[in-house]
Amino acid sequence: MTEHTQTVLRALLGQGADGERRSAILNKGLYGLELSKTTDLPNGTLFPLLERLRQAGWVERKWEEDPTAAEREGRPRRRFFRLTDKGAEAAPLALAAATATGLAAGRSAGRPGLAGGAHA
């Protein structure tokens, strides 16, 4: 699992957020720009990654519930991304395994590619 994938999964799990914010992230998800800012990933990296997670059944996406909110606020419509039940169950296990694998390979977490791993 790439470092970028780990970063996105941590954001979608609400890791690092306070209790109320974490609950909101798990229930509603994060919209694209918010997720990009949270992960510090450019759109060209973030959205293909989200699509792969969606195809794997780990992430779902949906448009914001109030279709007139964007117009009222003078902004583009927001698409939210959140973990599915499958993703919410699998992501913490996958993150733990990725961390253990990275440490066992002699590399520190947060430094992808040093063990010659493929990037997803």
N, CA, C and O atoms as CSV, one atom per row, in Angstrom:
chain,resi,resn,atom,element,x,y,z
A,1,MET,N,N,0.856,-1.176,0.000
A,1,MET,CA,C,0.000,0.000,0.000
A,1,MET,C,C,0.899,1.236,0.000
A,1,MET,O,O,1.827,1.339,0.802
A,2,THR,N,N,0.617,2.157,-0.894
A,2,THR,CA,C,1.456,3.352,-0.983
A,2,THR,C,C,1.200,4.296,0.190
A,2,THR,O,O,0.182,4.208,0.877
A,3,GLU,N,N,2.135,5.179,0.390
A,3,GLU,CA,C,1.986,6.188,1.442
A,3,GLU,C,C,0.782,7.092,1.154
A,3,GLU,O,O,0.077,7.505,2.074
A,4,HIS,N,N,0.555,7.393,-0.120
A,4,HIS,CA,C,-0.600,8.233,-0.473
A,4,HIS,C,C,-1.911,7.546,-0.094
A,4,HIS,O,O,-2.820,8.180,0.442
A,5,THR,N,N,-2.001,6.258,-0.373
A,5,THR,CA,C,-3.205,5.510,-0.004
A,5,THR,C,C,-3.386,5.522,1.506
A,5,THR,O,O,-4.497,5.710,2.001
A,6,GLN,N,N,-2.311,5.324,2.228
A,6,GLN,CA,C,-2.374,5.350,3.689
A,6,GLN,C,C,-2.846,6.714,4.186
A,6,GLN,O,O,-3.662,6.795,5.105
A,7,THR,N,N,-2.343,7.770,3.588
A,7,THR,CA,C,-2.719,9.128,3.981
A,7,THR,C,C,-4.215,9.368,3.768
A,7,THR,O,O,-4.887,9.941,4.625
A,8,VAL,N,N,-4.726,8.926,2.625
A,8,VAL,CA,C,-6.149,9.108,2.322
A,8,VAL,C,C,-7.009,8.285,3.281
A,8,VAL,O,O,-8.019,8.776,3.784
A,9,LEU,N,N,-6.619,7.054,3.533
A,9,LEU,CA,C,-7.396,6.216,4.455
A,9,LEU,C,C,-7.412,6.811,5.860
A,9,LEU,O,O,-8.445,6.804,6.530
A,10,ARG,N,N,-6.275,7.322,6.301
A,10,ARG,CA,C,-6.234,7.956,7.628
A,10,ARG,C,C,-7.180,9.159,7.679
A,10,ARG,O,O,-7.881,9.363,8.670
A,11,ALA,N,N,-7.193,9.944,6.615
A,11,ALA,CA,C,-8.088,11.109,6.574
A,11,ALA,C,C,-9.547,10.674,6.605
A,11,ALA,O,O,-10.356,11.271,7.314
A,12,LEU,N,N,-9.889,9.635,5.840
A,12,LEU,CA,C,-11.274,9.167,5.793
A,12,LEU,C,C,-11.696,8.471,7.085
A,12,LEU,O,O,-12.888,8.361,7.373
A,13,LEU,N,N,-10.726,8.007,7.856
A,13,LEU,CA,C,-11.014,7.443,9.179
A,13,LEU,C,C,-11.115,8.532,10.240
A,13,LEU,O,O,-11.505,8.270,11.377
A,14,GLY,N,N,-10.759,9.761,9.854
A,14,GLY,CA,C,-10.815,10.870,10.806
A,14,GLY,C,C,-9.682,10.851,11.807
A,14,GLY,O,O,-9.783,11.472,12.865
A,15,GLN,N,N,-8.598,10.145,11.492
A,15,GLN,CA,C,-7.470,10.095,12.418
A,15,GLN,C,C,-6.867,11.482,12.560
A,15,GLN,O,O,-6.635,12.173,11.568
A,16,GLY,N,N,-6.619,11.879,13.782
A,16,GLY,CA,C,-6.071,13.195,14.065
A,16,GLY,C,C,-7.134,14.247,14.321
A,16,GLY,O,O,-6.818,15.356,14.752
A,17,ALA,N,N,-8.397,13.911,14.058
A,17,ALA,CA,C,-9.495,14.856,14.297
A,17,ALA,C,C,-10.054,14.642,15.702
A,17,ALA,O,O,-9.944,13.553,16.265
A,18,ASP,N,N,-10.654,15.694,16.259
A,18,ASP,CA,C,-11.280,15.535,17.575
A,18,ASP,C,C,-12.537,14.672,17.435
A,18,ASP,O,O,-12.959,14.367,16.319
A,19,GLY,N,N,-13.126,14.283,18.551
A,19,GLY,CA,C,-14.243,13.346,18.558
A,19,GLY,C,C,-15.416,13.740,17.695
A,19,GLY,O,O,-15.909,12.930,16.910
A,20,GLU,N,N,-15.876,14.981,17.829
A,20,GLU,CA,C,-17.035,15.440,17.062
A,20,GLU,C,C,-16.711,15.488,15.572
A,20,GLU,O,O,-17.513,15.056,14.744
A,21,ARG,N,N,-15.546,16.010,15.235
A,21,ARG,CA,C,-15.130,16.108,13.834
A,21,ARG,C,C,-14.953,14.709,13.240
A,21,ARG,O,O,-15.352,14.454,12.104
A,22,ARG,N,N,-14.353,13.811,14.016
A,22,ARG,CA,C,-14.136,12.440,13.548
A,22,ARG,C,C,-15.472,11.777,13.239
A,22,ARG,O,O,-15.608,11.102,12.219
A,23,SER,N,N,-16.438,11.959,14.093
A,23,SER,CA,C,-17.768,11.389,13.885
A,23,SER,C,C,-18.398,11.932,12.605
A,23,SER,O,O,-19.004,11.180,11.842
A,24,ALA,N,N,-18.255,13.229,12.370
A,24,ALA,CA,C,-18.797,13.848,11.156
A,24,ALA,C,C,-18.123,13.285,9.908
A,24,ALA,O,O,-18.785,13.030,8.903
A,25,ILE,N,N,-16.808,13.090,9.972
A,25,ILE,CA,C,-16.074,12.543,8.829
A,25,ILE,C,C,-16.554,11.127,8.536
A,25,ILE,O,O,-16.799,10.778,7.381
A,26,LEU,N,N,-16.687,10.314,9.575
A,26,LEU,CA,C,-17.114,8.931,9.373
A,26,LEU,C,C,-18.541,8.851,8.834
A,26,LEU,O,O,-18.846,7.973,8.027
A,27,ASN,N,N,-19.410,9.748,9.265
A,27,ASN,CA,C,-20.807,9.713,8.828
A,27,ASN,C,C,-21.029,10.368,7.474
A,27,ASN,O,O,-21.690,9.797,6.606
A,28,LYS,N,N,-20.487,11.550,7.292
A,28,LYS,CA,C,-20.751,12.328,6.080
A,28,LYS,C,C,-19.635,12.188,5.052
A,28,LYS,O,O,-19.896,12.185,3.849
A,29,GLY,N,N,-18.405,12.072,5.514
A,29,GLY,CA,C,-17.264,12.013,4.612
A,29,GLY,C,C,-16.620,13.377,4.455
A,29,GLY,O,O,-16.939,14.324,5.175
A,30,LEU,N,N,-15.726,13.456,3.516
A,30,LEU,CA,C,-15.027,14.700,3.200
A,30,LEU,C,C,-15.261,15.004,1.723
A,30,LEU,O,O,-15.278,14.093,0.895
A,31,TYR,N,N,-15.441,16.277,1.392
A,31,TYR,CA,C,-15.582,16.619,-0.026
A,31,TYR,C,C,-14.193,16.776,-0.637
A,31,TYR,O,O,-13.204,16.931,0.079
A,32,GLY,N,N,-14.130,16.735,-1.953
A,32,GLY,CA,C,-12.861,16.674,-2.666
A,32,GLY,C,C,-11.818,17.688,-2.246
A,32,GLY,O,O,-10.693,17.307,-1.923
A,33,LEU,N,N,-12.161,18.983,-2.240
A,33,LEU,CA,C,-11.192,20.020,-1.885
A,33,LEU,C,C,-10.743,19.868,-0.437
A,33,LEU,O,O,-9.565,20.036,-0.124
A,34,GLU,N,N,-11.683,19.551,0.436
A,34,GLU,CA,C,-11.372,19.345,1.849
A,34,GLU,C,C,-10.406,18.164,2.011
A,34,GLU,O,O,-9.467,18.231,2.805
A,35,LEU,N,N,-10.635,17.107,1.273
A,35,LEU,CA,C,-9.772,15.933,1.326
A,35,LEU,C,C,-8.393,16.248,0.755
A,35,LEU,O,O,-7.378,15.785,1.276
A,36,SER,N,N,-8.361,17.033,-0.313
A,36,SER,CA,C,-7.086,17.440,-0.901
A,36,SER,C,C,-6.267,18.271,0.081
A,36,SER,O,O,-5.059,18.075,0.210
A,37,LYS,N,N,-6.927,19.197,0.770
A,37,LYS,CA,C,-6.226,20.026,1.759
A,37,LYS,C,C,-5.778,19.203,2.961
A,37,LYS,O,O,-4.676,19.400,3.474
A,38,THR,N,N,-6.626,18.283,3.411
A,38,THR,CA,C,-6.303,17.451,4.566
A,38,THR,C,C,-5.107,16.551,4.292
A,38,THR,O,O,-4.254,16.365,5.159
A,39,THR,N,N,-5.045,15.993,3.089
A,39,THR,CA,C,-3.986,15.041,2.750
A,39,THR,C,C,-2.775,15.697,2.102
A,39,THR,O,O,-1.711,15.085,2.008
A,40,ASP,N,N,-2.933,16.935,1.658
A,40,ASP,CA,C,-1.883,17.648,0.931
A,40,ASP,C,C,-1.512,16.927,-0.370
A,40,ASP,O,O,-0.358,16.945,-0.799
A,41,LEU,N,N,-2.512,16.295,-0.983
A,41,LEU,CA,C,-2.292,15.608,-2.252
A,41,LEU,C,C,-2.942,16.397,-3.377
A,41,LEU,O,O,-4.048,16.912,-3.213
A,42,PRO,N,N,-2.263,16.499,-4.528
A,42,PRO,CA,C,-2.870,17.190,-5.667
A,42,PRO,C,C,-4.009,16.352,-6.252
A,42,PRO,O,O,-4.032,15.131,-6.099
A,43,ASN,N,N,-4.941,17.011,-6.916
A,43,ASN,CA,C,-6.102,16.331,-7.491
A,43,ASN,C,C,-5.722,15.183,-8.419
A,43,ASN,O,O,-6.397,14.154,-8.439
A,44,GLY,N,N,-4.647,15.351,-9.186
A,44,GLY,CA,C,-4.214,14.316,-10.121
A,44,GLY,C,C,-3.733,13.051,-9.441
A,44,GLY,O,O,-3.674,11.994,-10.069
A,45,THR,N,N,-3.395,13.142,-8.185
A,45,THR,CA,C,-3.027,11.973,-7.387
A,45,THR,C,C,-4.232,11.481,-6.601
A,45,THR,O,O,-4.503,10.282,-6.548
A,46,LEU,N,N,-4.949,12.413,-5.995
A,46,LEU,CA,C,-6.043,12.080,-5.087
A,46,LEU,C,C,-7.212,11.378,-5.779
A,46,LEU,O,O,-7.645,10.319,-5.324
A,47,PHE,N,N,-7.723,11.941,-6.855
A,47,PHE,CA,C,-8.949,11.407,-7.442
A,47,PHE,C,C,-8.775,10.036,-8.094
A,47,PHE,O,O,-9.672,9.203,-7.964
A,48,PRO,N,N,-7.674,9.758,-8.787
A,48,PRO,CA,C,-7.483,8.376,-9.261
A,48,PRO,C,C,-7.373,7.378,-8.098
A,48,PRO,O,O,-7.853,6.249,-8.200
A,49,LEU,N,N,-6.749,7.791,-7.016
A,49,LEU,CA,C,-6.638,6.934,-5.841
A,49,LEU,C,C,-8.021,6.661,-5.243
A,49,LEU,O,O,-8.341,5.521,-4.908
A,50,LEU,N,N,-8.831,7.702,-5.112
A,50,LEU,CA,C,-10.198,7.531,-4.604
A,50,LEU,C,C,-11.013,6.611,-5.511
A,50,LEU,O,O,-11.813,5.809,-5.029
A,51,GLU,N,N,-10.813,6.724,-6.807
A,51,GLU,CA,C,-11.540,5.862,-7.744
A,51,GLU,C,C,-11.126,4.403,-7.567
A,51,GLU,O,O,-11.978,3.516,-7.616
A,52,ARG,N,N,-9.835,4.140,-7.363
A,52,ARG,CA,C,-9.395,2.762,-7.116
A,52,ARG,C,C,-10.006,2.223,-5.821
A,52,ARG,O,O,-10.432,1.069,-5.767
A,53,LEU,N,N,-10.046,3.054,-4.783
A,53,LEU,CA,C,-10.659,2.634,-3.520
A,53,LEU,C,C,-12.162,2.404,-3.694
A,53,LEU,O,O,-12.731,1.506,-3.075
A,54,ARG,N,N,-12.794,3.211,-4.529
A,54,ARG,CA,C,-14.228,3.033,-4.799
A,54,ARG,C,C,-14.466,1.718,-5.532
A,54,ARG,O,O,-15.379,0.969,-5.185
A,55,GLN,N,N,-13.653,1.438,-6.537
A,55,GLN,CA,C,-13.804,0.197,-7.294
A,55,GLN,C,C,-13.557,-1.032,-6.420
A,55,GLN,O,O,-14.119,-2.099,-6.669
A,56,ALA,N,N,-12.721,-0.880,-5.400
A,56,ALA,CA,C,-12.455,-1.981,-4.468
A,56,ALA,C,C,-13.572,-2.130,-3.436
A,56,ALA,O,O,-13.585,-3.085,-2.659
A,57,GLY,N,N,-14.510,-1.179,-3.432
A,57,GLY,CA,C,-15.620,-1.239,-2.492
A,57,GLY,C,C,-15.321,-0.629,-1.133
A,57,GLY,O,O,-16.083,-0.828,-0.186
A,58,TRP,N,N,-14.227,0.110,-1.021
A,58,TRP,CA,C,-13.824,0.706,0.258
A,58,TRP,C,C,-14.365,2.118,0.431
A,58,TRP,O,O,-14.520,2.580,1.561
A,59,VAL,N,N,-14.653,2.806,-0.659
A,59,VAL,CA,C,-15.084,4.210,-0.608
A,59,VAL,C,C,-16.342,4.371,-1.447
A,59,VAL,O,O,-16.491,3.755,-2.502
A,60,GLU,N,N,-17.238,5.210,-0.956
A,60,GLU,CA,C,-18.402,5.589,-1.753
A,60,GLU,C,C,-18.376,7.102,-1.922
A,60,GLU,O,O,-17.794,7.825,-1.113
A,61,ARG,N,N,-19.010,7.558,-2.976
A,61,ARG,CA,C,-19.062,8.999,-3.232
A,61,ARG,C,C,-20.511,9.384,-3.487
A,61,ARG,O,O,-21.297,8.608,-4.031
A,62,LYS,N,N,-20.837,10.592,-3.082
A,62,LYS,CA,C,-22.174,11.105,-3.400
A,62,LYS,C,C,-22.143,12.623,-3.351
A,62,LYS,O,O,-21.337,13.233,-2.649
A,63,TRP,N,N,-23.051,13.209,-4.123
A,63,TRP,CA,C,-23.150,14.660,-4.157
A,63,TRP,C,C,-23.775,15.154,-2.866
A,63,TRP,O,O,-24.527,14.433,-2.210
A,64,GLU,N,N,-23.458,16.387,-2.507
A,64,GLU,CA,C,-24.050,16.967,-1.297
A,64,GLU,C,C,-25.567,16.905,-1.390
A,64,GLU,O,O,-26.145,16.967,-2.475
A,65,GLU,N,N,-26.193,16.781,-0.236
A,65,GLU,CA,C,-27.637,16.546,-0.192
A,65,GLU,C,C,-28.465,17.736,-0.664
A,65,GLU,O,O,-29.498,17.543,-1.307
A,66,ASP,N,N,-28.044,18.947,-0.366
A,66,ASP,CA,C,-28.794,20.139,-0.770
A,66,ASP,C,C,-28.232,20.651,-2.095
A,66,ASP,O,O,-27.182,21.294,-2.108
A,67,PRO,N,N,-28.909,20.376,-3.205
A,67,PRO,CA,C,-28.371,20.778,-4.503
A,67,PRO,C,C,-28.332,22.290,-4.716
A,67,PRO,O,O,-27.641,22.761,-5.620
A,68,THR,N,N,-29.052,23.055,-3.908
A,68,THR,CA,C,-29.048,24.507,-4.083
A,68,THR,C,C,-27.993,25.197,-3.222
A,68,THR,O,O,-27.765,26.397,-3.377
A,69,ALA,N,N,-27.346,24.462,-2.320
A,69,ALA,CA,C,-26.354,25.061,-1.422
A,69,ALA,C,C,-25.206,25.696,-2.205
A,69,ALA,O,O,-24.765,26.801,-1.888
A,70,ALA,N,N,-24.732,24.999,-3.218
A,70,ALA,CA,C,-23.612,25.514,-4.003
A,70,ALA,C,C,-23.966,26.843,-4.657
A,70,ALA,O,O,-23.181,27.791,-4.623
A,71,GLU,N,N,-25.135,26.906,-5.244
A,71,GLU,CA,C,-25.564,28.136,-5.906
A,71,GLU,C,C,-25.702,29.275,-4.897
A,71,GLU,O,O,-25.246,30.390,-5.148
A,72,ARG,N,N,-26.324,28.994,-3.769
A,72,ARG,CA,C,-26.498,30.022,-2.728
A,72,ARG,C,C,-25.150,30.538,-2.219
A,72,ARG,O,O,-25.001,31.723,-1.922
A,73,GLU,N,N,-24.173,29.633,-2.123
A,73,GLU,CA,C,-22.865,30.001,-1.579
A,73,GLU,C,C,-21.868,30.402,-2.664
A,73,GLU,O,O,-20.724,30.736,-2.357
A,74,GLY,N,N,-22.287,30.373,-3.917
A,74,GLY,CA,C,-21.423,30.796,-5.016
A,74,GLY,C,C,-20.200,29.909,-5.191
A,74,GLY,O,O,-19.091,30.406,-5.385
A,75,ARG,N,N,-20.397,28.613,-5.126
A,75,ARG,CA,C,-19.286,27.668,-5.248
A,75,ARG,C,C,-19.738,26.458,-6.056
A,75,ARG,O,O,-20.933,26.263,-6.276
A,76,PRO,N,N,-18.781,25.646,-6.498
A,76,PRO,CA,C,-19.165,24.413,-7.195
A,76,PRO,C,C,-19.845,23.429,-6.238
A,76,PRO,O,O,-19.641,23.477,-5.025
A,77,ARG,N,N,-20.635,22.563,-6.797
A,77,ARG,CA,C,-21.287,21.518,-6.014
A,77,ARG,C,C,-20.233,20.572,-5.434
A,77,ARG,O,O,-19.238,20.279,-6.097
A,78,ARG,N,N,-20.437,20.099,-4.223
A,78,ARG,CA,C,-19.463,19.244,-3.544
A,78,ARG,C,C,-19.820,17.770,-3.693
A,78,ARG,O,O,-20.978,17.371,-3.571
A,79,ARG,N,N,-18.793,16.980,-3.960
A,79,ARG,CA,C,-18.943,15.528,-3.969
A,79,ARG,C,C,-18.206,15.003,-2.744
A,79,ARG,O,O,-17.016,15.260,-2.562
A,80,PHE,N,N,-18.924,14.272,-1.915
A,80,PHE,CA,C,-18.364,13.740,-0.677
A,80,PHE,C,C,-17.885,12.308,-0.870
A,80,PHE,O,O,-18.481,11.528,-1.613
A,81,PHE,N,N,-16.799,11.983,-0.185
A,81,PHE,CA,C,-16.223,10.643,-0.198
A,81,PHE,C,C,-16.179,10.149,1.239
A,81,PHE,O,O,-15.740,10.865,2.140
A,82,ARG,N,N,-16.639,8.916,1.446
A,82,ARG,CA,C,-16.588,8.325,2.780
A,82,ARG,C,C,-16.313,6.840,2.644
A,82,ARG,O,O,-16.544,6.241,1.594
A,83,LEU,N,N,-15.820,6.262,3.720
A,83,LEU,CA,C,-15.570,4.833,3.733
A,83,LEU,C,C,-16.892,4.070,3.780
A,83,LEU,O,O,-17.826,4.469,4.477
A,84,THR,N,N,-16.958,2.986,3.042
A,84,THR,CA,C,-18.087,2.070,3.146
A,84,THR,C,C,-17.898,1.252,4.422
A,84,THR,O,O,-16.864,1.362,5.082
A,85,ASP,N,N,-18.876,0.446,4.766
A,85,ASP,CA,C,-18.709,-0.443,5.918
A,85,ASP,C,C,-17.503,-1.353,5.709
A,85,ASP,O,O,-16.722,-1.588,6.631
A,86,LYS,N,N,-17.362,-1.858,4.491
A,86,LYS,CA,C,-16.222,-2.718,4.156
A,86,LYS,C,C,-14.910,-1.962,4.348
A,86,LYS,O,O,-13.966,-2.489,4.936
A,87,GLY,N,N,-14.856,-0.726,3.852
A,87,GLY,CA,C,-13.644,0.081,3.981
A,87,GLY,C,C,-13.335,0.451,5.419
A,87,GLY,O,O,-12.176,0.441,5.834
A,88,ALA,N,N,-14.379,0.780,6.184
A,88,ALA,CA,C,-14.182,1.154,7.590
A,88,ALA,C,C,-13.652,-0.017,8.406
A,88,ALA,O,O,-12.922,0.175,9.378
A,89,GLU,N,N,-14.021,-1.221,8.010
A,89,GLU,CA,C,-13.530,-2.412,8.704
A,89,GLU,C,C,-12.116,-2.771,8.250
A,89,GLU,O,O,-11.266,-3.126,9.067
A,90,ALA,N,N,-11.870,-2.676,6.947
A,90,ALA,CA,C,-10.598,-3.120,6.383
A,90,ALA,C,C,-9.469,-2.099,6.520
A,90,ALA,O,O,-8.311,-2.483,6.679
A,91,ALA,N,N,-9.787,-0.813,6.460
A,91,ALA,CA,C,-8.744,0.220,6.448
A,91,ALA,C,C,-7.829,0.182,7.670
A,91,ALA,O,O,-6.610,0.219,7.496
A,92,PRO,N,N,-8.350,0.110,8.899
A,92,PRO,CA,C,-7.439,0.070,10.050
A,92,PRO,C,C,-6.507,-1.144,10.023
A,92,PRO,O,O,-5.341,-1.047,10.406
A,93,LEU,N,N,-7.026,-2.282,9.569
A,93,LEU,CA,C,-6.195,-3.487,9.478
A,93,LEU,C,C,-5.116,-3.324,8.407
A,93,LEU,O,O,-3.962,-3.698,8.612
A,94,ALA,N,N,-5.506,-2.762,7.268
A,94,ALA,CA,C,-4.552,-2.548,6.182
A,94,ALA,C,C,-3.479,-1.536,6.579
A,94,ALA,O,O,-2.308,-1.704,6.240
A,95,LEU,N,N,-3.880,-0.491,7.297
A,95,LEU,CA,C,-2.906,0.503,7.757
A,95,LEU,C,C,-1.930,-0.114,8.749
A,95,LEU,O,O,-0.731,0.159,8.690
A,96,ALA,N,N,-2.428,-0.936,9.653
A,96,ALA,CA,C,-1.549,-1.601,10.625
A,96,ALA,C,C,-0.576,-2.531,9.911
A,96,ALA,O,O,0.606,-2.577,10.253
A,97,ALA,N,N,-1.068,-3.273,8.920
A,97,ALA,CA,C,-0.207,-4.180,8.165
A,97,ALA,C,C,0.837,-3.409,7.365
A,97,ALA,O,O,1.996,-3.817,7.300
A,98,ALA,N,N,0.432,-2.296,6.757
A,98,ALA,CA,C,1.375,-1.487,5.974
A,98,ALA,C,C,2.462,-0.911,6.867
A,98,ALA,O,O,3.630,-0.876,6.481
A,99,THR,N,N,2.086,-0.462,8.050
A,99,THR,CA,C,3.066,0.080,8.995
A,99,THR,C,C,4.028,-1.014,9.424
A,99,THR,O,O,5.239,-0.798,9.449
A,100,ALA,N,N,3.505,-2.183,9.761
A,100,ALA,CA,C,4.354,-3.299,10.192
A,100,ALA,C,C,5.283,-3.741,9.070
A,100,ALA,O,O,6.458,-4.019,9.311
A,101,THR,N,N,4.767,-3.806,7.850
A,101,THR,CA,C,5.581,-4.199,6.705
A,101,THR,C,C,6.682,-3.182,6.450
A,101,THR,O,O,7.828,-3.551,6.190
A,102,GLY,N,N,6.336,-1.908,6.524
A,102,GLY,CA,C,7.328,-0.853,6.305
A,102,GLY,C,C,8.430,-0.889,7.337
A,102,GLY,O,O,9.602,-0.720,7.002
A,103,LEU,N,N,8.073,-1.106,8.580
A,103,LEU,CA,C,9.072,-1.167,9.644
A,103,LEU,C,C,9.906,-2.429,9.530
A,103,LEU,O,O,11.109,-2.396,9.790
A,104,ALA,N,N,9.288,-3.548,9.145
A,104,ALA,CA,C,10.021,-4.800,8.992
A,104,ALA,C,C,10.999,-4.727,7.828
A,104,ALA,O,O,12.035,-5.393,7.837
A,105,ALA,N,N,10.668,-3.917,6.827
A,105,ALA,CA,C,11.543,-3.775,5.662
A,105,ALA,C,C,12.676,-2.796,5.927
A,105,ALA,O,O,13.506,-2.552,5.052
A,106,GLY,N,N,12.713,-2.232,7.135
A,106,GLY,CA,C,13.800,-1.332,7.480
A,106,GLY,C,C,13.605,0.084,7.006
A,106,GLY,O,O,14.572,0.836,6.893
A,107,ARG,N,N,12.391,0.459,6.730
A,107,ARG,CA,C,12.138,1.838,6.323
A,107,ARG,C,C,11.188,2.458,7.321
A,107,ARG,O,O,10.424,1.759,7.988
A,108,SER,N,N,11.238,3.742,7.416
A,108,SER,CA,C,10.342,4.418,8.346
A,108,SER,C,C,9.015,4.679,7.670
A,108,SER,O,O,8.947,4.850,6.452
A,109,ALA,N,N,7.965,4.708,8.463
A,109,ALA,CA,C,6.652,5.056,7.926
A,109,ALA,C,C,6.727,6.466,7.375
A,109,ALA,O,O,7.357,7.336,7.978
A,110,GLY,N,N,6.098,6.699,6.248
A,110,GLY,CA,C,6.118,8.029,5.660
A,110,GLY,C,C,7.179,8.197,4.592
A,110,GLY,O,O,7.323,9.281,4.026
A,111,ARG,N,N,7.932,7.126,4.305
A,111,ARG,CA,C,8.956,7.211,3.268
A,111,ARG,C,C,8.743,6.083,2.275
A,111,ARG,O,O,9.453,5.078,2.319
A,112,PRO,N,N,7.776,6.234,1.382
A,112,PRO,CA,C,7.441,5.168,0.449
A,112,PRO,C,C,8.534,4.928,-0.573
A,112,PRO,O,O,9.309,5.823,-0.909
A,113,GLY,N,N,8.577,3.703,-1.057
A,113,GLY,CA,C,9.456,3.390,-2.170
A,113,GLY,C,C,10.862,2.982,-1.801
A,113,GLY,O,O,11.594,2.522,-2.677
A,114,LEU,N,N,11.281,3.120,-0.566
A,114,LEU,CA,C,12.653,2.791,-0.212
A,114,LEU,C,C,12.929,1.300,-0.233
A,114,LEU,O,O,14.077,0.882,-0.380
A,115,ALA,N,N,11.879,0.490,-0.086
A,115,ALA,CA,C,12.058,-0.960,-0.117
A,115,ALA,C,C,11.725,-1.521,-1.498
A,115,ALA,O,O,11.597,-2.734,-1.665
A,116,GLY,N,N,11.588,-0.650,-2.471
A,116,GLY,CA,C,11.314,-1.083,-3.833
A,116,GLY,C,C,9.875,-1.487,-4.068
A,116,GLY,O,O,9.579,-2.200,-5.027
A,117,GLY,N,N,8.977,-1.041,-3.205
A,117,GLY,CA,C,7.565,-1.399,-3.334
A,117,GLY,C,C,6.919,-0.705,-4.512
A,117,GLY,O,O,7.326,0.384,-4.917
A,118,ALA,N,N,5.915,-1.348,-5.049
A,118,ALA,CA,C,5.163,-0.756,-6.155
A,118,ALA,C,C,4.223,0.300,-5.618
A,118,ALA,O,O,3.755,0.217,-4.482
A,119,HIS,N,N,3.958,1.273,-6.427
A,119,HIS,CA,C,3.030,2.340,-6.043
A,119,HIS,C,C,1.676,2.034,-6.632
A,119,HIS,O,O,1.560,1.709,-7.814
A,120,ALA,N,N,0.645,2.139,-5.804
A,120,ALA,CA,C,-0.721,1.887,-6.296
A,120,ALA,C,C,-1.378,3.174,-6.698
A,120,ALA,O,O,-2.528,3.170,-7.137
